[in-house]
Amino acid sequence: MADGLDTTIAFILAIASVIIGVVLGVVAHRAYEAFRHRGRRIYQPRVFRGQVMKQKEFEQLHEELVKCDRIEVLSDDVRELVEDVWPELAHKLPPKTPHS
């Protein structure tokens, strides 16, 4: 009877170690993802000029906006996007002109 109990305990310990391993794996994966995206802003897809603008496109546009000192010419839809998504960069935009 002791052998049966030892086998049961060994089985329970094996199952417990698998469960712990899975939980630790999930925690490690989440920590890795958080570290990988650290300092990186996540953008929701957005329809812009009739097409869906995705994360990479936001990042590229933001990088270009940060590089330039001042933007000389800008369409109204790009102005609206910059003012909405990156208000901290609005000072680089040209002054608004009244529409005729």
N, C-alpha and C positions, 0 to 999 in steps of 0.2 A: 504493500500500500504506500510505503514511503516513496518508492520509485515513481508511482503515478503522481504523487504530490509534487515531487521534484520536477517531473516533466511538465506539469501544469504551470508551476512557478517559472520554469525556464521559458515556456511558451509566452506567458504573460509578460515577462521581462523583454523578450524579443519584440513582441508587439509594441510595448511601451517605447523601446528604443527606436523603432521605426517611426512611430508617431512623433517622438521628440525630434528625430532627424528631419522629418517633413516640416514641422513647425519652424525649426531653426533655419531650414532652407528658405522658407517663405519670408521669414524675418530678414535674413541676409539679403535676399533678392530685393526686398523693399528698401532696405538701407542702401544697397548699391544703386538702385534707381534714383533715390533721393540725392545721393552724392553726385551721380552722373549729371543730374539736372540742376545741381546747386548753382545759384546765381544766374540761371537761365530762365528767362520769362517764357511762359507757355501761352501761346495765342490760340484763341478759338478760331476755327475756319470762318471766313467772312466772304460774302459776295461783294466783289469789287469790279466794276466795269463789266458786269455780266459773267464773271468767272469766279470760281471759289479760290480765295487766297489762302494758302496753307502756311504752316509753321516756317518752312524754309524761305518762302517768299517774304514773310514778315521780317525774318532775321536779316535777309539780304537788303531789304529796303531800309531797315533801321541802321544797319552798318553804313550804308551810303549816306544817310542823313546825318549820322554822327560825324563822319569824315569831313563833310563840307562845312565851311564857315557860315555861308549864307546861301539861300536858294533864291535865285533871281526870278524865275518864271515857274508858275505852278497852276495847275488846273484846280477848279473848285472841288472836285471829288477827291483829289490827292490832299488838298488842304484840310478837308473835312476828316479824312482818314488820319492824318498826322495829328490834328487837334484832338481827335477822339482817343487814339491809341497811345500817342506819345506827347501829351501836353507839355512836357518838359522841353520839347524841341520846337515848340511853336515860335519861340523868339527868332529862329532861323528863317521863318517864312517871310515872303515879301508882304508889304502892307496890302490889306484888302482894297480892291478897287470897286467903286460902285458900278453896277450893271446899268447899261443904257436901256 
